[in-house]
């Protein structure tokens, strides 16, 4: 008997098998069968498919194998959604802190020792101006307007012992002159938008009664809404509210008290003082009216959406949420001014 015995059938098969496992804990074993009669050459690239190897892949599954695509787990989905939301909030907070440090705090500087109400009002508007979603032009505009309020506070209440002396009155009037045009413009546009929304609500009523198909009604309504309405921005509405709060705390409340006391004590008040008093109160009225009109405009849009848009979308069997939100397509620009 020779020293070398012929290979058994099992040994012959083993010599043609290369057994690979993805990992030690893998439950699926990949068996790569390479035929000896095929010449194997190295591929030109890791993804090159032009090799001459004639191989086949056999998956040998273990008894405890799991499905590669398990069933949808709502519990895990909620956890992932929560993690995504927390991750987004963390990034937004970090970006907001960076914007405030770079673009807000160095530009808005108030004298130290302010009462708590004034400090809180200033901090709130600073935080909102640092919001990453705030338009850069809006941020720049309200940084300037905030500094004008701080400057006005200094001129009216801190610089002189005499309230509304000639120099202080003139300087305060110059500051007010910078503030009024923009605030008047925003006030007029918001009032106009409320009037337009009222008219659109009436027009939608006529369109809803048209004797035509639902699709045609939807198209007609879409044309009217897109042509005349603008999409409101919550940040702008909030900004107007916080600026009104800032103006109240820093200027209006104190000035109203001191000017009324001055008018009661003095026999004659200079016309320049009376004019300045009227303008300062006008700013407060404009801001209050603008805040109210912005809220009214949002209510009008909700009325149009709920009364006409949602029913028509249900009739044409379109998905409600996103389409209703996007029905008003244009952005509202009341805080923009070149």
C-alpha positions as CSV (number, residue, x, y, z in Angstrom):
1,X,0.0,0.0,0.0
2,X,1.5,3.4,-1.0
3,X,2.1,6.2,1.4
4,X,-0.4,8.4,-0.3
5,X,-3.9,7.2,-0.4
6,X,-6.5,8.6,-2.9
7,X,-8.6,11.4,-1.6
8,X,-12.0,10.4,-0.3
9,X,-15.1,12.0,-1.9
10,X,-15.6,14.2,1.2
11,X,-12.0,15.4,1.0
12,X,-12.5,16.2,-2.7
13,X,-15.6,18.3,-1.9
14,X,-13.8,20.1,0.9
15,X,-11.0,21.0,-1.4
16,X,-13.5,22.9,-3.6
17,X,-15.2,24.8,-0.8
18,X,-14.2,28.1,0.8
19,X,-16.4,28.8,3.9
20,X,-16.7,32.4,4.9
21,X,-18.6,33.8,7.8
22,X,-19.5,37.5,8.2
23,X,-18.6,37.6,11.8
24,X,-18.2,35.3,14.8
25,X,-21.7,35.9,15.9
26,X,-23.1,35.6,12.4
27,X,-26.1,33.3,12.0
28,X,-25.7,33.0,8.2
29,X,-22.8,31.3,6.6
30,X,-21.7,32.1,3.0
31,X,-20.3,29.1,1.1
32,X,-18.3,30.1,-1.9
33,X,-17.9,27.3,-4.4
34,X,-15.0,27.7,-6.9
35,X,-14.6,25.2,-9.6
36,X,-11.0,24.1,-10.2
37,X,-11.4,24.1,-13.9
38,X,-11.8,27.9,-13.9
39,X,-8.9,30.3,-14.0
40,X,-9.3,33.1,-11.4
41,X,-7.7,36.4,-12.1
42,X,-7.7,39.4,-9.7
43,X,-10.3,42.1,-10.5
44,X,-9.2,45.4,-11.9
45,X,-11.1,47.2,-9.1
46,X,-13.1,46.2,-6.0
47,X,-16.3,46.5,-8.0
48,X,-15.1,45.0,-11.2
49,X,-17.4,42.3,-12.5
50,X,-15.2,41.1,-15.4
51,X,-13.4,38.2,-13.5
52,X,-13.3,34.8,-15.1
53,X,-14.2,33.0,-11.9
54,X,-17.3,30.9,-12.2
55,X,-18.5,30.8,-8.7
56,X,-21.8,30.4,-7.0
57,X,-22.9,31.6,-3.6
58,X,-24.9,29.3,-1.3
59,X,-26.5,30.7,1.9
60,X,-26.6,28.1,4.7
61,X,-29.0,29.4,7.3
62,X,-28.9,28.4,10.9
63,X,-32.1,27.3,12.6
64,X,-32.3,30.6,14.6
65,X,-32.1,32.9,11.6
66,X,-34.2,36.1,11.7
67,X,-35.9,37.9,8.9
68,X,-33.6,40.4,7.2
69,X,-36.4,43.0,7.2
70,X,-38.3,42.7,10.5
71,X,-41.8,43.9,11.0
72,X,-42.3,47.7,11.6
73,X,-42.1,48.5,15.3
74,X,-44.1,51.5,16.2
75,X,-42.4,51.7,19.6
76,X,-39.0,52.0,18.1
77,X,-40.3,54.5,15.5
78,X,-41.4,56.7,18.3
79,X,-38.1,56.4,20.0
80,X,-36.2,57.2,16.8
81,X,-38.5,60.2,16.2
82,X,-37.9,61.5,19.7
83,X,-34.1,61.1,19.2
84,X,-34.3,63.0,15.9
85,X,-36.3,65.8,17.5
86,X,-33.8,66.1,20.4
87,X,-30.9,66.0,18.0
88,X,-32.5,68.8,15.8
89,X,-33.2,70.9,18.9
90,X,-29.7,70.5,20.2
91,X,-28.2,71.6,16.8
92,X,-30.6,74.6,16.6
93,X,-29.7,75.7,20.2
94,X,-26.0,75.5,19.3
95,X,-26.5,77.5,16.1
96,X,-28.7,80.0,18.0
97,X,-26.0,80.5,20.7
98,X,-23.4,81.0,18.0
99,X,-25.5,83.6,16.2
100,X,-26.2,85.5,19.4
101,X,-22.6,85.5,20.4
102,X,-21.4,86.7,17.0
103,X,-24.2,88.9,15.7
104,X,-26.4,90.0,18.5
105,X,-24.6,90.5,21.8
106,X,-21.7,92.6,20.3
107,X,-24.2,94.9,18.6
108,X,-26.9,95.4,21.3
109,X,-25.3,96.8,24.4
110,X,-27.4,98.2,27.2
111,X,-26.1,100.2,30.2
112,X,-25.7,98.0,33.3
113,X,-28.0,98.1,36.3
114,X,-31.3,98.0,34.5
115,X,-34.5,96.9,36.4
116,X,-35.5,93.3,35.9
117,X,-38.5,94.1,33.6
118,X,-36.2,95.9,31.2
119,X,-33.5,93.2,31.3
120,X,-36.0,90.4,30.7
121,X,-37.6,92.3,27.7
122,X,-34.2,92.9,26.2
123,X,-33.1,89.3,26.7
124,X,-36.2,87.9,25.0
125,X,-35.8,89.9,21.9
126,X,-32.1,89.1,21.7
127,X,-32.9,85.4,21.9
128,X,-35.5,85.6,19.2
129,X,-33.2,87.7,16.9
130,X,-30.6,84.9,17.2
131,X,-33.1,82.3,16.0
132,X,-31.5,80.5,12.9
133,X,-34.8,80.8,11.1
134,X,-34.9,84.6,11.3
135,X,-34.2,86.3,8.0
136,X,-30.9,88.2,8.0
137,X,-32.5,91.4,6.8
138,X,-35.1,91.2,9.5
139,X,-32.5,90.5,12.1
140,X,-30.4,93.5,11.0
141,X,-33.4,95.8,10.9
142,X,-34.5,94.9,14.5
143,X,-31.0,95.1,15.9
144,X,-31.1,98.7,14.7
145,X,-34.6,99.3,16.1
146,X,-33.6,97.8,19.5
147,X,-30.6,100.0,19.7
148,X,-32.7,103.0,18.9
149,X,-34.9,102.1,21.9
150,X,-31.9,101.9,24.2
151,X,-30.6,105.2,22.9
152,X,-34.0,106.8,23.4
153,X,-34.1,105.6,27.0
154,X,-30.7,107.2,27.6
155,X,-31.7,110.6,26.0
156,X,-35.1,110.8,27.7
157,X,-34.4,109.5,31.2
158,X,-30.7,109.3,32.0
159,X,-28.7,112.1,30.3
160,X,-30.2,115.1,32.1
161,X,-31.8,115.9,35.4
162,X,-34.4,118.1,33.6
163,X,-37.1,116.1,31.8
164,X,-37.6,117.0,28.2
165,X,-35.1,119.9,28.0
166,X,-34.6,121.5,24.6
167,X,-31.5,119.4,23.7
168,X,-33.0,116.1,24.9
169,X,-36.3,116.9,23.1
170,X,-34.5,117.5,19.8
171,X,-32.3,114.4,20.1
172,X,-35.3,112.2,21.0
173,X,-37.2,113.6,18.0
174,X,-34.4,112.7,15.7
175,X,-34.4,109.1,17.0
176,X,-38.2,108.9,16.6
177,X,-37.8,110.1,13.1
178,X,-35.7,107.1,12.3
179,X,-38.2,104.7,13.8
180,X,-41.5,105.9,12.5
181,X,-41.3,105.4,8.7
182,X,-40.6,101.7,8.9
183,X,-43.1,101.0,11.6
184,X,-45.8,103.0,9.7
185,X,-45.0,101.0,6.6
186,X,-45.4,97.6,8.4
187,X,-48.6,98.9,10.0
188,X,-50.1,99.9,6.7
189,X,-49.2,96.7,4.9
190,X,-50.7,94.5,7.7
191,X,-53.9,96.5,7.7
192,X,-54.1,96.1,3.9
193,X,-53.5,92.3,4.2
194,X,-56.3,92.0,6.7
195,X,-58.7,93.8,4.3
196,X,-57.5,91.6,1.4
197,X,-58.1,88.4,3.4
198,X,-61.6,89.6,4.2
199,X,-62.3,90.2,0.5
200,X,-60.8,86.8,-0.4
201,X,-63.1,85.1,2.2
202,X,-66.1,86.6,0.4
203,X,-64.8,85.6,-3.0
204,X,-64.3,82.1,-1.9
205,X,-68.0,81.9,-0.9
206,X,-69.0,82.8,-4.5
207,X,-66.5,80.3,-5.9
208,X,-67.9,77.6,-3.6
209,X,-71.4,78.1,-5.1
210,X,-70.2,77.9,-8.7
211,X,-71.9,75.4,-11.0
212,X,-68.8,73.5,-12.1
213,X,-66.8,70.5,-11.2
214,X,-64.9,70.2,-7.9
215,X,-61.6,70.3,-9.7
216,X,-62.5,73.5,-11.4
217,X,-63.6,75.0,-8.1
218,X,-60.3,74.0,-6.5
219,X,-58.3,75.5,-9.4
220,X,-60.2,78.8,-9.2
221,X,-59.8,79.0,-5.4
222,X,-56.0,78.2,-5.7
223,X,-55.6,81.0,-8.3
224,X,-57.3,83.6,-6.0
225,X,-55.4,82.6,-2.9
226,X,-52.0,82.5,-4.6
227,X,-52.6,85.9,-6.2
228,X,-53.8,87.8,-3.2
229,X,-52.7,86.1,0.1
230,X,-49.3,85.8,1.7
231,X,-48.1,83.1,4.1
232,X,-47.6,84.5,7.6
233,X,-44.4,83.8,9.6
234,X,-44.7,83.0,13.3
235,X,-41.3,84.5,14.0
236,X,-42.3,87.8,12.6
237,X,-45.5,87.9,14.6
238,X,-43.5,87.0,17.8
239,X,-40.9,89.6,17.0
240,X,-43.5,92.4,16.8
241,X,-45.0,91.3,20.1
242,X,-41.6,91.3,21.8
243,X,-40.6,94.6,20.3
244,X,-43.9,96.1,21.7
245,X,-43.0,94.6,25.1
246,X,-39.5,96.2,24.9
247,X,-40.9,99.6,23.9
248,X,-43.4,99.4,26.8
249,X,-40.7,98.5,29.4
250,X,-38.0,100.9,28.2
251,X,-39.9,103.9,26.9
252,X,-43.7,104.2,26.9
253,X,-44.8,103.4,30.4
254,X,-42.3,105.6,32.1
255,X,-42.6,108.4,29.5
256,X,-46.4,108.4,29.8
257,X,-46.2,108.8,33.6
258,X,-43.6,111.6,33.5
259,X,-45.1,113.5,30.6
260,X,-48.6,113.5,32.2
261,X,-47.1,114.8,35.5
262,X,-45.2,117.5,33.6
263,X,-48.3,118.7,31.7
264,X,-50.2,118.9,35.0
265,X,-47.5,120.9,36.8
266,X,-46.5,123.4,34.1
267,X,-48.7,126.2,32.8
268,X,-47.1,126.1,29.3
269,X,-45.6,123.1,27.5
270,X,-43.3,123.7,24.5
271,X,-44.8,122.6,21.2
272,X,-41.7,120.4,20.5
273,X,-42.4,118.5,23.7
274,X,-46.1,118.0,22.7
275,X,-45.1,116.8,19.3
276,X,-42.6,114.4,20.7
277,X,-45.2,113.1,23.2
278,X,-47.6,112.5,20.3
279,X,-45.0,110.6,18.2
280,X,-43.9,108.4,21.1
281,X,-47.5,107.4,21.8
282,X,-48.1,106.9,18.1
283,X,-45.3,104.4,18.0
284,X,-47.0,102.4,20.8
285,X,-50.3,102.5,19.0
286,X,-48.7,101.4,15.7
287,X,-47.0,98.4,17.4
288,X,-50.1,97.4,19.3
289,X,-52.2,97.6,16.1
290,X,-49.6,95.7,14.1
291,X,-49.5,92.9,16.6
292,X,-53.3,92.7,16.6
293,X,-53.5,92.8,12.8
294,X,-51.0,90.1,12.4
295,X,-53.0,87.8,14.7
296,X,-56.2,88.8,12.9
297,X,-54.6,88.0,9.5
298,X,-53.7,84.5,10.8
299,X,-57.3,84.0,12.0
300,X,-58.6,85.1,8.6
301,X,-56.4,82.5,6.8
302,X,-57.5,79.8,9.2
303,X,-61.1,80.7,8.4
304,X,-60.5,80.5,4.7
305,X,-58.7,77.2,5.2
306,X,-61.3,75.6,7.4
307,X,-64.4,76.9,5.6
308,X,-63.4,76.3,2.0
309,X,-60.0,74.7,1.5
310,X,-60.4,71.6,3.7
311,X,-63.8,70.7,2.3
312,X,-62.7,71.1,-1.3
313,X,-59.6,69.0,-0.6
314,X,-61.8,66.3,0.9
315,X,-64.0,66.3,-2.1
316,X,-61.1,65.9,-4.6
317,X,-59.6,63.3,-2.2
318,X,-56.3,65.0,-1.7
319,X,-54.3,64.5,1.5
320,X,-55.3,67.1,4.0
321,X,-52.4,68.2,6.2
322,X,-49.6,69.2,3.9
323,X,-51.8,70.5,1.0
324,X,-53.8,72.6,3.4
325,X,-50.6,74.1,4.9
326,X,-49.2,74.8,1.4
327,X,-52.4,76.2,0.0
328,X,-51.1,79.7,0.7
329,X,-47.9,79.6,-1.2
330,X,-46.3,83.1,-1.0
331,X,-44.4,84.3,2.0
332,X,-45.5,87.4,3.9
333,X,-42.9,90.1,3.9
334,X,-44.1,92.6,6.5
335,X,-40.8,92.7,8.3
336,X,-38.7,93.3,5.2
337,X,-37.7,96.8,4.1
338,X,-34.9,97.7,1.7
